[in-house]
């Protein structure tokens, strides 16, 4: 799909009510390789690679703030001519999903967001990223980040493994799949650009959260998440009038990969309930 000359890659599967899946930082549609086949019998599932990530284009100078990214997702839904859809986001994609939902409620959106599913979402109540992202946004931090990029082929397996509680649960081919987009230049510059607005994005999200109260929401978390702490789930849940929570014991930041069967079961149960019973 074209966005002002930049092409966004996305995957599509299944039939039924529309569901858009938003990946996290340094992820892409590959993250949903166990989710999409399970949901295909229940929904028409769309999994985009954000502009700058995965195998989408990486144009220079594009706004990667949460609000700008959220608006591109709403435009994505509009271009697909969706009248309504469910929205699932994980990690930073969860923050983008919340921002998109708030944006959709405050402006005239052609597509209605029916339900939200937030998987270990970046949020204002987890201390993760409060100092690290602003540090990398400085000139010195950015230089250090670029220096680390040169060693990333060596460091990537270490940082990736930390997202799981048990390395034995990392599915075969996972590391190779996540490393595949590294062959296209600009991925780390894309990630670095997001750090520049990280603090302001979280402030904006904190202000937007009360607007999300009417949306039926499912919060899903790993109890051993090292990236976005499960302790932030309770204060986040307090903003939703109709919310369900699921915590996967002994699981890390990627429950859709570390315990895909349990994850898919809970997700399908939520999405297939009548809307007035959610």
N, C-alpha and C positions, 0 to 999 in steps of 0.2 A: 504494500500500500504506500502511496506517495504522500509525503508531508513536506510541502514546499521544496521539492526537489530531492529530499532525502527519502530513501526507501526503507520502510519498516517491514521486516519479515515476521510472519506469524503462521502458526499451525492451526488447523481446524479438524475436528473429528465429531462424529456422532450426530444425533438429531434430538429435537425437543427444545425446552426452554433454554435460552442463551446464558452462557456462563463464560466470563472472561477471567483468565488466570494471570496474575502479575508476579513475576519472579523478583528475587532479591538482588542486592548489590553483588556484582561479579557473577550472577547467575544469568540464565536465559531460558528459553522455552524447553531446553533439555531437562530442566528441573522437574517437569511434569510428565516424564516418560512413563511413570507408574500410575499417575492420576488420570490422564486422559483416556486410556483404554477402559478403565473401570467406570468412568463417568459417561462414556460414549452412548451407553444404553439408556441414559436418563436425561441427557442434555446435549445441546450443540455447544461444544467447548472450543474457545479461542484462546490461544497462548501466544501473545506477541513477544518479540524481543524488543525491549525498549530501544528507541533511537540512541545509538552510541554503544549498545550492548549486543552480545550474541553475534548474529550474522546480519543485523541491520546495519545501515550506513552509519558512519561516524563523522558527521560534518563538524567543522571547526566553528567555535563561537556560539553554538546552540545553547539555549537556556535549559539547564538540567535541574532546576529547582523542583521541589515537590509539586508546587502549584502548576508550573509549566508542563511537567510530565503528566500530571493528572488531567490537564486540559487536552493533551494529546490523546489520552485514553478515551476521553469523552468524544473527541473527534473521531477516533477509531470506531467507536460504537455507532456514531452518526453515519460514518461512511459505509458501515455494514448495514445500515438502515434498520437497526434494531429499535423496537418500540419499548422494550424493557429487557433487563438482564440482571443476573446475579454477578457479584464481583468478589473475587478472592485475591488477596494479596499476602505475600509472605515477606518478613523482614522489612527492608525499605519499601518493597512493593506493598506491604500492609499499610505503611504511612501514606503512600501514594493513593491507595484505595480509599482510605478515610478522607483524604483531601479531595479526591474526585467526587465522593458521595456528598460532601459538604458543598462543593462547587455546584454540583448538580441541583442541590436543593435551593441554592441562593440565586441561580440564574435560570433562564428559560432553557431547559434541556429537552431535546427531542426524545431522548430515551430515559425511562425511569429505572433507577436502581432498586430492585426488589429486596434483596438481601445482601448482607456483608458477611464474608468469612475472612477472619484475620488470623494468620498463622505466625506466631512469634513476631508480631509486628513491632517495628521501631516506634517508640512512643515517648512522650515527655517524662514518664515515670521510671524509666530505666536509666541508670547512670552511664550505661555503655555509650560511648561516642561523645559525651559531653565535653571532654578535653581533647580526645584523640583527633576527631574531625577538625575542630578549630586549629589544632596544631598543624595539621597537614595543609590547612588553608593559608598558613604563613609562607613567606618566601623561603625561609630556612626549612620548614617542614616539607614544602613541595620539593625542594632540592633533595632532601633526604629520601623522600618517596621515590623520586626518579632514579636515585642511586640504587634503591632497593629493587626497582623494576628490572635492572640489569641482571639481578640474581634471582628473579622471580621463578624461572624454570626449576631452580633448586629449592626455593622457599615455598612454592605453591602447594606441594603435597603436605607440608607441615601445617600451614594455615587452614587448608581444606579439611584435614583430618580433625582439627580442633572443633569443627562444627558438629561432630558426632560424639556421643558418649562412649560408644564401643566401636573401635576401628574395625572389628570383625564384621560389623553390620554394614560396612561400606560396600555397596553392590559392585560386582566386577564391571570394569569399563567406566566407572564413574569419574575417576580422576582424568582419564583420557578425554571423556566427553566435555568436562568443564575446561580443560586446557585447549580444546580445539579452536575456540575463537581467538586465542592469543596469536594465531598466525596472521590475523588481520590487524594492522597497526592502529593505535589510537584507543585501545580498550582502557588502559590505565589512565590516560589523560581524561577519558570520560569519567572514571571513578574519582579522579582528583578534582574535577570540576564540581562534583556534588558536595565535596567537603566545604567548598567556599560558602554555600548557603545553608549548611547543615544546622547551625545554631538558630538562624532566622526561621528555617523551615519548622523546627520543633516548636518555636514560640508561636508561629502561625497555627500549627496543628493544635496546640493547647487551647487557643482561642476558638478554633472551629469545632472542637469536640462536642460541646453542648448541642450543636445543630444536628448531630447524628442520632439523638435519642429515639426518634420514631422508627428507625430502620431495624428490623429484626437482624440480630447479629450473633454469629458463632465465633468464640475465641478458642483457638487451639494452641497448645503450648507443650514443649518438652520440659519435664521437671528438672533436667540437668542442662538447660540451655545456657551456654557461656557467653553468647553474643547479646541477647536481649533477655534480661532476667525475668523468670516467671513471677517474681514478687511484684512486678509491675502490672500483672494481669488484673488484680483486684481493683486498684484505683482506676484503671482504664475501663473495666466493666461497669463501674459506677456511672458512666456517662450514657449508658444505653438502657432504655426502659424495658426492652425485650431482648434479653441476652442469655445465651447458653455458653457454658465453659467446659472444655475438655482438657485434661492434663494427662499426657502420656508418661507413665513412670519410667525413670531411667533413660529417657530419650533426650537428645540434644536439640540443635537449632533446625534440623531438617527432618521432621517427623514423616513427611511424605516420602522420604527415602529410607529412613532408619526403621520405620514400622509402617510400611505402605498399606498393608491389609487393614490394620486398625484405623489408620488415618482415613482411608477410603470409606470404610464402613460408617464412621462417624459423620463424614462429610455427606455421603449419600443419604443417610437418615435425616440430616438437617434439610437438605435441598429438596427432598421428595415429600416432605410433610406439607399438607395444605397450608397456604399462606396465613389463613386466619387461626391456625393452631400453633404457629411458630412462636 
